[in-house]
Amino acid sequence: MIFCGNPGLQYLAHKAEIDEAISRVLESGWYVLGEEVKSFEAEFATYVQADHGVGVGSGTDALRMAIEACGLEPGDEVITVSHTAVATVAAIEQAGATPVLVDIEPGFFSMDPERVAAAISARTKAIVPVHIYGQTVDLDPILAIAEKHGLRVIEDCAQAHGATYKGARLGSRGDLGCFSFYPTKNLGALGDGGMVVTSNPELASRVRLLREYGWEERFVSHVPGGNSRLDELQSAVLRVKLRYLDQDNQARSQIAALYNSGLASCKVVTPAAREEATHVYHQYVLRTAQRDALKDHLRESGIAAQVHYPRPVHLQPAYQGRLTVGSGLSETEAAAREILSLPIYPGLSAADAETIIEAVQAFAGCDEGGAPR
Ligand SMILES: *Cc1c(COP(=O)(O)O)cnc(C)c1O
């Protein structure tokens, strides 16, 4: 079976360096928030063109603390999308704010700036654009809306490590950028991890307080904080993998290019890529009205295609009927019925990609030869 991700392959590809990093930490005797974390924070912040990085326990915690650092009060509204990982919306609620959901641009599956403008209220305090599947949201209009209304922008970059928009790395244009290092992300740890990046020193130090009991120095709590720390082992491993991130993203792009040309004349919609941006293909997402049948057909051919995500957040049992909807969500609901993610990860062989292309072609009906678009 070919699965959608394969994080074990990346360990094997860099085994000697990762093993060395792990031994170094084991022998150091220092396991939480030490020199490895500090170095990784600096290296990752530099990579995404931000001044500060704060390592935390997960991508969800990164979002929650980034929102908390903006000083929101109960009833304050945060505009985001329903077409995302549940974590995005969960983090807004955990931070004590009210999520307001808007629809997506169907071509790119990302937050529609016009819907954002229409959803602004007197209680709106922040916008959380989600760079879904490894491709940027159309950021400029969203940043302009935020500037006009004095709102914070917190980028959810959990699927977009290394992607760019008009030459800038995602995570560097908003007030804060939030990353996850869950094992299957483009930069993945051997467990959980996350980071908040920002070039605002005040926001950086607030997140730093929040991640560890409100401490600036040990044992003195300046604000009521919790515990969401990044550990030394994960940081040491992530430092190795960060050195290969561009190469790994390149490998994902090459697989996407094979799919694009192999499926160009098939009756499926291949993913569009924005101009003036780089797509890092966290997922390669097709669109077809026969989604469920195609998924079953692929499974019978040994290919475990998945749906990201089958149910928008506003239709999840935990949220249904109680979330504030800031626009119609018909594009979100239509996408959830029609999207299918093909396997894509560094190390997926050209032969496997060919097997996948042939299986889709056999189902979807293509013109001879599959002329590249
Ligand atoms: C993975 C993900 C998160 C959450 O990250 P965790 O590290 O799993 O907590 C948040 N938002 C998006 C868009 C994600 O894909």
The ligand as a Tripos MOL2 file, in Angstrom:
@<TRIPOS>MOLECULE
LIG
   15    15     1     0     0
SMALL
NO_CHARGES

@<TRIPOS>ATOM
      1 C1         -1.2650   20.1790   11.7620 C.3       1 LIG1
      2 C2         -2.0280   21.4370   11.7610 C.ar      1 LIG1
      3 C3         -2.2520   22.1690   12.9530 C.ar      1 LIG1
      4 C4         -1.9440   21.6390   14.3070 C.3       1 LIG1
      5 O1         -0.6480   21.2370   14.5440 O.3       1 LIG1
      6 P1         -0.3530   20.1540   15.7140 P.3       1 LIG1
      7 O2          1.1430   20.1920   15.8150 O.co2     1 LIG1
      8 O3         -0.8750   18.8420   15.2320 O.co2     1 LIG1
      9 O4         -1.0170   20.6200   16.9530 O.co2     1 LIG1
     10 C5         -2.8710   23.4110   12.8440 C.ar      1 LIG1
     11 N1         -3.2780   23.9020   11.6630 N.ar      1 LIG1
     12 C6         -3.1040   23.2090   10.5120 C.ar      1 LIG1
     13 C7         -3.5710   23.8280    9.2200 C.3       1 LIG1
     14 C8         -2.4860   21.9550   10.5200 C.ar      1 LIG1
     15 O5         -2.3400   21.2840    9.3700 O.3       1 LIG1
@<TRIPOS>BOND
     1     1     2 1
     2     2     3 ar
     3     2    14 ar
     4     3     4 1
     5     3    10 ar
     6     4     5 1
     7     5     6 1
     8     6     7 2
     9     6     8 1
    10     6     9 1
    11    10    11 ar
    12    11    12 ar
    13    12    13 1
    14    12    14 ar
    15    14    15 1
@<TRIPOS>SUBSTRUCTURE
     1 LIG1         1 GROUP 0 **** ****
